[in-house]
Amino acid sequence: MAFVVGVIRGTDNSAYWVDAGGPVAICHKMGDDLKRLYRPRRTCADEKNPFPCGNAQVGALICMDAWDAEPSIQERRNCLLEKLRRWLGRKILCVPAWPTVYNLDHRQIQALVPDCWVVLASGGYLSGSFIAPPSETRVADCVSVDNQIQFLPLPELDGGPAVSDSTVGGSANNRPIRGAA
């Protein structure tokens, strides 16, 4: 089992891939939401984004990096989505966020990468967490303010077999963690 988590550590707001091998930094937030909890990364924001996992590529964008219109953020997002679009296997975009002024619409991502799962792990009260497979319908919504984790098996894609231990998960009501290890 593996997770993508958003963590504020030191001066970075980062997404990590966490599995039995330990945490691996995937990317760092570029956008500045003016909360002064982190320093936006203007360069080297993507360390291993997307991250390989078996027949899948797992991309991550933190909070406003998934929707902000600032040109450098938009260019970085489009580059990541193009990498996912070209991948022939499973595609998953994870968005750890605390949306307060914007609600992520998975259909905007899926218009660019039609066969991509979108997972929003929301810590804000504007939008609950959700898991959206490559379709118009969300299959798991976490709408309460309590922490929740939901898992769904990844289905067959492109004629390949379903993998029973591959899951997509979303969590609600995440809070920033300072100095996490």
Summary of the structure (lengths in Angstrom):
residues: 181
radius of gyration: 15.1
end to end distance: 19.4
largest distance: 46.8
contacts: 540
relative contact order: 0.16
helix: 15%
strand: 35%
